[in-house]
Amino acid sequence: MKRYMCKGKIHRATVTEADLNYPGSITIDKELMKVTNLLPYEMVQITNLRNAARWKTYAIPGKSHSGIICLNGPPAHLFTKGDIVIILSTGIFEEEELANLKTVVAYVDDQNKITKIVENPLMEPWENE
């Protein structure tokens, strides 16, 4: 069986730009992409904490250490500068791959600078019951 799992997360990033006239995607600081194992053109889900909007698109790298988080194209209607977002990258994994899966979470400040990186190994199902 294959499972659809979270493999990386940028937690509580601040949107720095929203560009309606760009053809699409989300521009993310290259450093944030690297630490969360996110490749250029990889699909991501962005959730807006202000209005609960959720958008799926592909990531493109922005200047490293710039803090850029820019929603391009149609999502500029749903995400505005200053919004707080959660960016998730996911993958489809075979059962035998799950033992080595560590979801990387990058916590950032209001300038999208990394404050903490946590690697969460997959828990045994229901181990905390």
N, CA, C and O atoms as a GROMACS GRO file, in nm:
protein
  516
    1MET      N    1   0.084  -0.117   0.000
    1MET     CA    2   0.000   0.000   0.000
    1MET      C    3   0.089   0.124   0.000
    1MET      O    4   0.194   0.127   0.063
    2LYS      N    5   0.044   0.225  -0.072
    2LYS     CA    6   0.113   0.353  -0.073
    2LYS      C    7   0.038   0.448   0.018
    2LYS      O    8  -0.084   0.441   0.033
    3ARG      N    9   0.114   0.539   0.081
    3ARG     CA   10   0.053   0.638   0.170
    3ARG      C   11   0.097   0.778   0.128
    3ARG      O   12   0.211   0.801   0.089
    4TYR      N   13   0.002   0.870   0.136
    4TYR     CA   14   0.024   1.011   0.102
    4TYR      C   15   0.060   1.082   0.232
    4TYR      O   16  -0.025   1.095   0.321
    5MET      N   17   0.185   1.128   0.246
    5MET     CA   18   0.237   1.176   0.373
    5MET      C   19   0.295   1.317   0.360
    5MET      O   20   0.338   1.358   0.252
    6CYS      N   21   0.296   1.389   0.471
    6CYS     CA   22   0.364   1.518   0.478
    6CYS      C   23   0.514   1.492   0.492
    6CYS      O   24   0.556   1.419   0.581
    7LYS      N   25   0.593   1.552   0.404
    7LYS     CA   26   0.739   1.534   0.413
    7LYS      C   27   0.812   1.661   0.455
    7LYS      O   28   0.928   1.655   0.497
    8GLY      N   29   0.744   1.776   0.444
    8GLY     CA   30   0.808   1.902   0.483
    8GLY      C   31   0.704   2.008   0.511
    8GLY      O   32   0.593   2.004   0.458
    9LYS      N   33   0.742   2.103   0.595
    9LYS     CA   34   0.648   2.209   0.633
    9LYS      C   35   0.725   2.336   0.667
    9LYS      O   36   0.826   2.332   0.737
   10ILE      N   37   0.675   2.448   0.617
   10ILE     CA   38   0.724   2.579   0.660
   10ILE      C   39   0.611   2.637   0.743
   10ILE      O   40   0.503   2.665   0.691
   11HIS      N   41   0.637   2.653   0.871
   11HIS     CA   42   0.531   2.685   0.968
   11HIS      C   43   0.522   2.834   0.996
   11HIS      O   44   0.618   2.897   1.042
   12ARG      N   45   0.405   2.891   0.969
   12ARG     CA   46   0.370   3.029   0.999
   12ARG      C   47   0.461   3.130   0.927
   12ARG      O   48   0.514   3.223   0.988
   13ALA      N   49   0.477   3.107   0.797
   13ALA     CA   50   0.552   3.203   0.715
   13ALA      C   51   0.463   3.325   0.688
   13ALA      O   52   0.341   3.316   0.689
   14THR      N   53   0.527   3.437   0.664
   14THR     CA   54   0.455   3.561   0.632
   14THR      C   55   0.463   3.587   0.483
   14THR      O   56   0.572   3.587   0.425
   15VAL      N   57   0.349   3.609   0.421
   15VAL     CA   58   0.346   3.642   0.278
   15VAL      C   59   0.409   3.780   0.261
   15VAL      O   60   0.369   3.877   0.325
   16THR      N   61   0.509   3.787   0.173
   16THR     CA   62   0.578   3.914   0.149
   16THR      C   63   0.526   3.985   0.025
   16THR      O   64   0.540   4.106   0.012
   17GLU      N   65   0.465   3.908  -0.066
   17GLU     CA   66   0.413   3.964  -0.191
   17GLU      C   67   0.300   3.876  -0.243
   17GLU      O   68   0.292   3.758  -0.212
   18ALA      N   69   0.213   3.937  -0.324
   18ALA     CA   70   0.112   3.864  -0.399
   18ALA      C   71   0.104   3.932  -0.535
   18ALA      O   72   0.066   4.049  -0.545
   19ASP      N   73   0.140   3.859  -0.640
   19ASP     CA   74   0.151   3.917  -0.774
   19ASP      C   75   0.050   3.854  -0.868
   19ASP      O   76   0.075   3.746  -0.924
   20LEU      N   77  -0.063   3.919  -0.886
   20LEU     CA   78  -0.171   3.867  -0.969
   20LEU      C   79  -0.128   3.848  -1.114
   20LEU      O   80  -0.179   3.758  -1.181
   21ASN      N   81  -0.038   3.929  -1.164
   21ASN     CA   82  -0.001   3.926  -1.305
   21ASN      C   83   0.108   3.825  -1.341
   21ASN      O   84   0.147   3.814  -1.457
   22TYR      N   85   0.157   3.751  -1.243
   22TYR     CA   86   0.254   3.645  -1.270
   22TYR      C   87   0.177   3.520  -1.312
   22TYR      O   88   0.067   3.499  -1.260
   23PRO      N   89   0.228   3.437  -1.402
   23PRO     CA   90   0.149   3.325  -1.453
   23PRO      C   91   0.109   3.219  -1.350
   23PRO      O   92   0.017   3.142  -1.377
   24GLY      N   93   0.172   3.210  -1.237
   24GLY     CA   94   0.132   3.110  -1.138
   24GLY      C   95   0.246   3.068  -1.049
   24GLY      O   96   0.361   3.104  -1.074
   25SER      N   97   0.217   2.993  -0.948
   25SER     CA   98   0.313   2.933  -0.855
   25SER      C   99   0.329   3.013  -0.726
   25SER      O  100   0.260   3.112  -0.703
   26ILE      N  101   0.421   2.966  -0.643
   26ILE     CA  102   0.461   3.038  -0.522
   26ILE      C  103   0.614   3.048  -0.524
   26ILE      O  104   0.683   2.949  -0.546
   27THR      N  105   0.664   3.167  -0.501
   27THR     CA  106   0.808   3.188  -0.491
   27THR      C  107   0.844   3.177  -0.343
   27THR      O  108   0.785   3.245  -0.259
   28ILE      N  109   0.941   3.091  -0.313
   28ILE     CA  110   0.983   3.065  -0.175
   28ILE      C  111   1.134   3.085  -0.165
   28ILE      O  112   1.209   3.040  -0.251
   29ASP      N  113   1.177   3.151  -0.060
   29ASP     CA  114   1.320   3.167  -0.031
   29ASP      C  115   1.390   3.032  -0.051
   29ASP      O  116   1.350   2.932   0.008
   30LYS      N  117   1.494   3.032  -0.134
   30LYS     CA  118   1.566   2.909  -0.167
   30LYS      C  119   1.615   2.834  -0.043
   30LYS      O  120   1.615   2.711  -0.040
   31GLU      N  121   1.658   2.908   0.059
   31GLU     CA  122   1.706   2.844   0.182
   31GLU      C  123   1.594   2.766   0.251
   31GLU      O  124   1.617   2.656   0.301
   32LEU      N  125   1.474   2.822   0.254
   32LEU     CA  126   1.359   2.751   0.313
   32LEU      C  127   1.327   2.625   0.233
   32LEU      O  128   1.291   2.522   0.290
   33MET      N  129   1.339   2.636   0.102
   33MET     CA  130   1.316   2.518   0.018
   33MET      C  131   1.418   2.409   0.047
   33MET      O  132   1.383   2.292   0.058
   34LYS      N  133   1.544   2.447   0.059
   34LYS     CA  134   1.649   2.348   0.084
   34LYS      C  135   1.628   2.274   0.216
   34LYS      O  136   1.634   2.152   0.220
   35VAL      N  137   1.602   2.349   0.323
   35VAL     CA  138   1.592   2.284   0.455
   35VAL      C  139   1.469   2.196   0.468
   35VAL      O  140   1.468   2.103   0.550
   36THR      N  141   1.366   2.222   0.390
   36THR     CA  142   1.246   2.139   0.397
   36THR      C  143   1.238   2.038   0.283
   36THR      O  144   1.134   1.978   0.258
   37ASN      N  145   1.351   2.018   0.214
   37ASN     CA  146   1.362   1.918   0.107
   37ASN      C  147   1.258   1.940  -0.003
   37ASN      O  148   1.194   1.846  -0.049
   38LEU      N  149   1.243   2.065  -0.043
   38LEU     CA  150   1.146   2.104  -0.145
   38LEU      C  151   1.222   2.141  -0.272
   38LEU      O  152   1.307   2.231  -0.271
   39LEU      N  153   1.192   2.073  -0.381
   39LEU     CA  154   1.260   2.096  -0.508
   39LEU      C  155   1.186   2.200  -0.592
   39LEU      O  156   1.066   2.217  -0.578
   40PRO      N  157   1.259   2.269  -0.681
   40PRO     CA  158   1.191   2.358  -0.774
   40PRO      C  159   1.085   2.282  -0.855
   40PRO      O  160   1.109   2.171  -0.902
   41TYR      N  161   0.970   2.343  -0.869
   41TYR     CA  162   0.854   2.291  -0.941
   41TYR      C  163   0.783   2.177  -0.869
   41TYR      O  164   0.694   2.114  -0.926
   42GLU      N  165   0.820   2.150  -0.746
   42GLU     CA  166   0.747   2.050  -0.668
   42GLU      C  167   0.615   2.111  -0.620
   42GLU      O  168   0.607   2.229  -0.588
   43MET      N  169   0.512   2.027  -0.617
   43MET     CA  170   0.380   2.072  -0.574
   43MET      C  171   0.377   2.094  -0.423
   43MET      O  172   0.434   2.017  -0.346
   44VAL      N  173   0.310   2.201  -0.382
   44VAL     CA  174   0.292   2.233  -0.241
   44VAL      C  175   0.147   2.274  -0.217
   44VAL      O  176   0.074   2.310  -0.309
   45GLN      N  177   0.108   2.268  -0.091
   45GLN     CA  178  -0.021   2.321  -0.048
   45GLN      C  179   0.007   2.436   0.046
   45GLN      O  180   0.089   2.425   0.137
   46ILE      N  181  -0.062   2.548   0.024
   46ILE     CA  182  -0.047   2.667   0.109
   46ILE      C  183  -0.182   2.691   0.176
   46ILE      O  184  -0.285   2.696   0.109
   47THR      N  185  -0.181   2.706   0.308
   47THR     CA  186  -0.303   2.734   0.383
   47THR      C  187  -0.289   2.870   0.449
   47THR      O  188  -0.188   2.898   0.513
   48ASN      N  189  -0.390   2.953   0.433
   48ASN     CA  190  -0.390   3.089   0.487
   48ASN      C  191  -0.459   3.089   0.623
   48ASN      O  192  -0.575   3.048   0.634
   49LEU      N  193  -0.390   3.133   0.726
   49LEU     CA  194  -0.449   3.136   0.860
   49LEU      C  195  -0.554   3.245   0.875
   49LEU      O  196  -0.637   3.236   0.965
   50ARG      N  197  -0.552   3.347   0.791
   50ARG     CA  198  -0.648   3.457   0.801
   50ARG      C  199  -0.787   3.416   0.753
   50ARG      O  200  -0.887   3.449   0.816
   51ASN      N  201  -0.793   3.344   0.640
   51ASN     CA  202  -0.923   3.317   0.581
   51ASN      C  203  -0.948   3.169   0.549
   51ASN      O  204  -1.049   3.135   0.488
   52ALA      N  205  -0.857   3.084   0.589
   52ALA     CA  206  -0.867   2.939   0.569
   52ALA      C  207  -0.858   2.898   0.422
   52ALA      O  208  -0.888   2.783   0.388
   53ALA      N  209  -0.818   2.989   0.334
   53ALA     CA  210  -0.800   2.953   0.193
   53ALA      C  211  -0.688   2.850   0.183
   53ALA      O  212  -0.588   2.856   0.255
   54ARG      N  213  -0.707   2.757   0.091
   54ARG     CA  214  -0.606   2.655   0.068
   54ARG      C  215  -0.580   2.648  -0.082
   54ARG      O  216  -0.674   2.643  -0.162
   55TRP      N  217  -0.452   2.648  -0.119
   55TRP     CA  218  -0.416   2.653  -0.260
   55TRP      C  219  -0.306   2.552  -0.287
   55TRP      O  220  -0.214   2.536  -0.205
   56LYS      N  221  -0.313   2.484  -0.399
   56LYS     CA  222  -0.206   2.394  -0.441
   56LYS      C  223  -0.143   2.450  -0.567
   56LYS      O  224  -0.212   2.492  -0.660
   57THR      N  225  -0.012   2.452  -0.568
   57THR     CA  226   0.064   2.500  -0.683
   57THR      C  227   0.205   2.445  -0.674
   57THR      O  228   0.234   2.361  -0.588
   58TYR      N  229   0.292   2.491  -0.762
   58TYR     CA  230   0.431   2.447  -0.759
   58TYR      C  231   0.519   2.558  -0.704
   58TYR      O  232   0.488   2.676  -0.716
   59ALA      N  233   0.629   2.516  -0.644
   59ALA     CA  234   0.723   2.610  -0.582
   59ALA      C  235   0.834   2.647  -0.678
   59ALA      O  236   0.886   2.562  -0.751
   60ILE      N  237   0.871   2.774  -0.678
   60ILE     CA  238   0.989   2.818  -0.751
   60ILE      C  239   1.081   2.890  -0.652
   60ILE      O  240   1.033   2.963  -0.564
   61PRO      N  241   1.211   2.869  -0.665
   61PRO     CA  242   1.303   2.928  -0.568
   61PRO      C  243   1.320   3.078  -0.587
   61PRO      O  244   1.335   3.128  -0.698
   62GLY      N  245   1.318   3.148  -0.474
   62GLY     CA  246   1.350   3.290  -0.471
   62GLY      C  247   1.491   3.308  -0.417
   62GLY      O  248   1.557   3.210  -0.382
   63LYS      N  249   1.536   3.428  -0.411
   63LYS     CA  250   1.670   3.457  -0.363
   63LYS      C  251   1.690   3.399  -0.223
   63LYS      O  252   1.606   3.416  -0.134
   64SER      N  253   1.803   3.331  -0.206
   64SER     CA  254   1.836   3.270  -0.077
   64SER      C  255   1.850   3.376   0.032
   64SER      O  256   1.911   3.480   0.011
   65HIS      N  257   1.793   3.348   0.148
   65HIS     CA  258   1.797   3.434   0.267
   65HIS      C  259   1.723   3.567   0.246
   65HIS      O  260   1.744   3.663   0.321
   66SER      N  261   1.636   3.573   0.146
   66SER     CA  262   1.559   3.695   0.122
   66SER      C  263   1.431   3.701   0.203
   66SER      O  264   1.375   3.808   0.226
   67GLY      N  265   1.384   3.583   0.246
   67GLY     CA  266   1.258   3.575   0.319
   67GLY      C  267   1.136   3.581   0.229
   67GLY      O  268   1.024   3.589   0.278
   68ILE      N  269   1.156   3.576   0.098
   68ILE     CA  270   1.042   3.591   0.006
   68ILE      C  271   0.945   3.474   0.015
   68ILE      O  272   0.984   3.358   0.013
   69ILE      N  273   0.819   3.508   0.026
   69ILE     CA  274   0.706   3.417   0.011
   69ILE      C  275   0.605   3.494  -0.074
   69ILE      O  276   0.534   3.581  -0.022
   70CYS      N  277   0.598   3.463  -0.202
   70CYS     CA  278   0.514   3.540  -0.295
   70CYS      C  279   0.416   3.447  -0.364
   70CYS      O  280   0.456   3.353  -0.433
   71LEU      N  281   0.287   3.473  -0.348
   71LEU     CA  282   0.183   3.398  -0.417
   71LEU      C  283   0.163   3.464  -0.552
   71LEU      O  284   0.133   3.584  -0.560
   72ASN      N  285   0.179   3.386  -0.659
   72ASN     CA  286   0.175   3.438  -0.795
   72ASN      C  287   0.049   3.393  -0.867
   72ASN      O  288   0.004   3.280  -0.850
   73GLY      N  289  -0.007   3.481  -0.947
   73GLY     CA  290  -0.123   3.446  -1.027
   73GLY      C  291  -0.252   3.446  -0.946
   73GLY      O  292  -0.267   3.526  -0.854
   74PRO      N  293  -0.346   3.356  -0.979
   74PRO     CA  294  -0.479   3.356  -0.916
   74PRO      C  295  -0.480   3.357  -0.763
   74PRO      O  296  -0.567   3.422  -0.706
   75PRO      N  297  -0.387   3.288  -0.694
   75PRO     CA  298  -0.397   3.292  -0.548
   75PRO      C  299  -0.373   3.431  -0.488
   75PRO      O  300  -0.395   3.451  -0.369
   76ALA      N  301  -0.328   3.526  -0.569
   76ALA     CA  302  -0.312   3.663  -0.519
   76ALA      C  303  -0.447   3.721  -0.476
   76ALA      O  304  -0.452   3.821  -0.404
   77HIS      N  305  -0.557   3.659  -0.521
   77HIS     CA  306  -0.690   3.701  -0.476
   77HIS      C  307  -0.720   3.650  -0.334
   77HIS      O  308  -0.804   3.706  -0.265
   78LEU      N  309  -0.650   3.544  -0.292
   78LEU     CA  310  -0.678   3.479  -0.164
   78LEU      C  311  -0.573   3.505  -0.057
   78LEU      O  312  -0.600   3.490   0.062
   79PHE      N  313  -0.453   3.545  -0.099
   79PHE     CA  314  -0.340   3.566  -0.009
   79PHE      C  315  -0.288   3.708  -0.032
   79PHE      O  316  -0.264   3.748  -0.147
   80THR      N  317  -0.269   3.783   0.075
   80THR     CA  318  -0.218   3.919   0.062
   80THR      C  319  -0.095   3.937   0.150
   80THR      O  320  -0.071   3.860   0.244
   81LYS      N  321  -0.019   4.039   0.118
   81LYS     CA  322   0.101   4.069   0.195
   81LYS      C  323   0.065   4.078   0.343
   81LYS      O  324  -0.031   4.145   0.381
   82GLY      N  325   0.144   4.010   0.425
   82GLY     CA  326   0.123   4.009   0.569
   82GLY      C  327   0.046   3.888   0.621
   82GLY      O  328   0.047   3.862   0.741
   83ASP      N  329  -0.021   3.815   0.532
   83ASP     CA  330  -0.092   3.694   0.575
   83ASP      C  331   0.007   3.592   0.630
   83ASP      O  332   0.121   3.584   0.584
   84ILE      N  333  -0.037   3.516   0.727
   84ILE     CA  334   0.042   3.406   0.783
   84ILE      C  335  -0.005   3.277   0.716
   84ILE      O  336  -0.125   3.251   0.709
   85VAL      N  337   0.091   3.197   0.669
   85VAL     CA  338   0.058   3.076   0.595
   85VAL      C  339   0.138   2.956   0.645
   85VAL      O  340   0.242   2.970   0.709
   86ILE      N  341   0.084   2.840   0.614
   86ILE     CA  342   0.155   2.714   0.636
   86ILE      C  343   0.174   2.652   0.499
   86ILE      O  344   0.078   2.640   0.422
   87ILE      N  345   0.296   2.613   0.468
   87ILE     CA  346   0.330   2.556   0.338
   87ILE      C  347   0.370   2.410   0.361
   87ILE      O  348   0.463   2.382   0.436
   88LEU      N  349   0.299   2.319   0.297
   88LEU     CA  350   0.324   2.175   0.312
   88LEU      C  351   0.372   2.115   0.182
   88LEU      O  352   0.320   2.147   0.074
   89SER      N  353   0.471   2.027   0.192
   89SER     CA  354   0.507   1.945   0.078
   89SER      C  355   0.476   1.800   0.117
   89SER      O  356   0.496   1.759   0.231
   90THR      N  357   0.428   1.726   0.021
   90THR     CA  358   0.384   1.590   0.048
   90THR      C  359   0.450   1.493  -0.049
   90THR      O  360   0.509   1.534  -0.149
   91GLY      N  361   0.438   1.368  -0.020
   91GLY     CA  362   0.489   1.265  -0.108
   91GLY      C  363   0.410   1.138  -0.092
   91GLY      O  364   0.338   1.119   0.007
   92ILE      N  365   0.422   1.051  -0.189
   92ILE     CA  366   0.358   0.921  -0.183
   92ILE      C  367   0.468   0.819  -0.156
   92ILE      O  368   0.566   0.810  -0.230
   93PHE      N  369   0.449   0.744  -0.048
   93PHE     CA  370   0.553   0.654   0.000
   93PHE      C  371   0.503   0.511   0.008
   93PHE      O  372   0.386   0.487   0.040
   94GLU      N  373   0.591   0.418  -0.022
   94GLU     CA  374   0.563   0.276  -0.002
   94GLU      C  375   0.575   0.249   0.149
   94GLU      O  376   0.645   0.321   0.220
   95GLU      N  377   0.508   0.146   0.195
   95GLU     CA  378   0.510   0.112   0.338
   95GLU      C  379   0.654   0.099   0.391
   95GLU      O  380   0.684   0.147   0.501
   96GLU      N  381   0.741   0.035   0.314
   96GLU     CA  382   0.878   0.013   0.361
   96GLU      C  383   0.960   0.142   0.369
   96GLU      O  384   1.062   0.145   0.438
   97GLU      N  385   0.919   0.246   0.301
   97GLU     CA  386   0.988   0.375   0.307
   97GLU      C  387   0.953   0.454   0.433
   97GLU      O  388   1.028   0.543   0.474
   98LEU      N  389   0.841   0.423   0.494
   98LEU     CA  390   0.792   0.502   0.608
   98LEU      C  391   0.884   0.494   0.730
   98LEU      O  392   0.890   0.589   0.808
   99ALA      N  393   0.955   0.384   0.746
   99ALA     CA  394   1.045   0.370   0.862
   99ALA      C  395   1.154   0.477   0.862
   99ALA      O  396   1.204   0.515   0.968
  100ASN      N  397   1.189   0.527   0.745
  100ASN     CA  398   1.294   0.629   0.734
  100ASN      C  399   1.241   0.770   0.712
  100ASN      O  400   1.319   0.864   0.700
  101LEU      N  401   1.109   0.785   0.707
  101LEU     CA  402   1.050   0.916   0.681
  101LEU      C  403   1.064   1.006   0.803
  101LEU      O  404   1.025   0.970   0.914
  102LYS      N  405   1.120   1.124   0.781
  102LYS     CA  406   1.128   1.227   0.883
  102LYS      C  407   1.073   1.354   0.822
  102LYS      O  408   1.132   1.410   0.729
  103THR      N  409   0.960   1.400   0.873
  103THR     CA  410   0.901   1.524   0.825
  103THR      C  411   0.982   1.640   0.881
  103THR      O  412   0.996   1.653   1.002
  104VAL      N  413   1.035   1.725   0.793
  104VAL     CA  414   1.115   1.838   0.836
  104VAL      C  415   1.024   1.961   0.847
  104VAL      O  416   0.956   1.998   0.751
  105VAL      N  417   1.024   2.022   0.965
  105VAL     CA  418   0.943   2.142   0.989
  105VAL      C  419   1.038   2.258   1.014
  105VAL      O  420   1.122   2.254   1.105
  106ALA      N  421   1.025   2.363   0.932
  106ALA     CA  422   1.103   2.485   0.952
  106ALA      C  423   1.011   2.589   1.016
  106ALA      O  424   0.911   2.629   0.957
  107TYR      N  425   1.045   2.631   1.136
  107TYR     CA  426   0.974   2.739   1.204
  107TYR      C  427   1.043   2.869   1.168
  107TYR      O  428   1.166   2.877   1.167
  108VAL      N  429   0.964   2.971   1.137
  108VAL     CA  430   1.021   3.098   1.094
  108VAL      C  431   0.964   3.213   1.176
  108VAL      O  432   0.858   3.202   1.238
  109ASP      N  433   1.039   3.324   1.175
  109ASP     CA  434   0.992   3.446   1.243
  109ASP      C  435   0.911   3.529   1.144
  109ASP      O  436   0.880   3.483   1.035
  110ASP      N  437   0.876   3.651   1.182
  110ASP     CA  438   0.792   3.735   1.096
  110ASP      C  439   0.864   3.788   0.973
  110ASP      O  440   0.802   3.851   0.887
  111GLN      N  441   0.994   3.763   0.963
  111GLN     CA  442   1.072   3.799   0.844
  111GLN      C  443   1.106   3.674   0.762
  111GLN      O  444   1.186   3.681   0.668
  112ASN      N  445   1.046   3.562   0.799
  112ASN     CA  446   1.068   3.432   0.734
  112ASN      C  447   1.211   3.382   0.748
  112ASN      O  448   1.262   3.309   0.663
  113LYS      N  449   1.275   3.422   0.856
  113LYS     CA  450   1.408   3.369   0.889
  113LYS      C  451   1.387   3.247   0.979
  113LYS      O  452   1.304   3.249   1.069
  114ILE      N  453   1.463   3.144   0.953
  114ILE     CA  454   1.447   3.019   1.028
  114ILE      C  455   1.487   3.039   1.174
  114ILE      O  456   1.596   3.089   1.204
  115THR      N  457   1.397   2.999   1.263
  115THR     CA  458   1.426   3.006   1.407
  115THR      C  459   1.453   2.867   1.464
  115THR      O  460   1.523   2.852   1.565
  116LYS      N  461   1.396   2.766   1.399
  116LYS     CA  462   1.415   2.629   1.449
  116LYS      C  463   1.380   2.532   1.336
  116LYS      O  464   1.289   2.556   1.257
  117ILE      N  465   1.454   2.423   1.332
  117ILE     CA  466   1.425   2.314   1.238
  117ILE      C  467   1.407   2.188   1.320
  117ILE      O  468   1.490   2.153   1.403
  118VAL      N  469   1.297   2.119   1.295
  118VAL     CA  470   1.266   1.996   1.368
  118VAL      C  471   1.242   1.885   1.267
  118VAL      O  472   1.166   1.902   1.172
  119GLU      N  473   1.308   1.772   1.289
  119GLU     CA  474   1.283   1.652   1.208
  119GLU      C  475   1.198   1.559   1.292
  119GLU      O  476   1.241   1.511   1.397
  120ASN      N  477   1.077   1.534   1.245
  120ASN     CA  478   0.985   1.448   1.318
  120ASN      C  479   0.981   1.310   1.254
  120ASN      O  480   0.928   1.294   1.144
  121PRO      N  481   1.036   1.210   1.323
  121PRO     CA  482   1.024   1.075   1.268
  121PRO      C  483   0.879   1.030   1.277
  121PRO      O  484   0.804   1.073   1.364
  122LEU      N  485   0.842   0.942   1.186
  122LEU     CA  486   0.707   0.888   1.186
  122LEU      C  487   0.683   0.814   1.317
  122LEU      O  488   0.763   0.728   1.356
  123MET      N  489   0.574   0.845   1.384
  123MET     CA  490   0.537   0.776   1.508
  123MET      C  491   0.473   0.642   1.472
  123MET      O  492   0.413   0.627   1.366
  124GLU      N  493   0.488   0.548   1.562
  124GLU     CA  494   0.411   0.425   1.546
  124GLU      C  495   0.264   0.464   1.560
  124GLU      O  496   0.229   0.542   1.648
  125PRO      N  497   0.178   0.411   1.475
  125PRO     CA  498   0.036   0.448   1.486
  125PRO      C  499  -0.017   0.428   1.626
  125PRO      O  500  -0.001   0.322   1.686
  126TRP      N  501  -0.077   0.528   1.678
  126TRP     CA  502  -0.145   0.527   1.807
  126TRP      C  503  -0.052   0.498   1.924
  126TRP      O  504  -0.097   0.447   2.026
  127GLU      N  505   0.077   0.529   1.911
  127GLU     CA  506   0.171   0.497   2.019
  127GLU      C  507   0.148   0.579   2.145
  127GLU      O  508   0.194   0.540   2.252
  128ASN      N  509   0.080   0.692   2.135
  128ASN     CA  510   0.060   0.776   2.252
  128ASN      C  511  -0.072   0.749   2.325
  128ASN      O  512  -0.109   0.822   2.416
  129GLU      N  513  -0.141   0.643   2.285
  129GLU     CA  514  -0.269   0.613   2.352
  129GLU      C  515  -0.245   0.545   2.484
  129GLU      O  516  -0.341   0.511   2.554
   0.00000   0.00000   0.00000
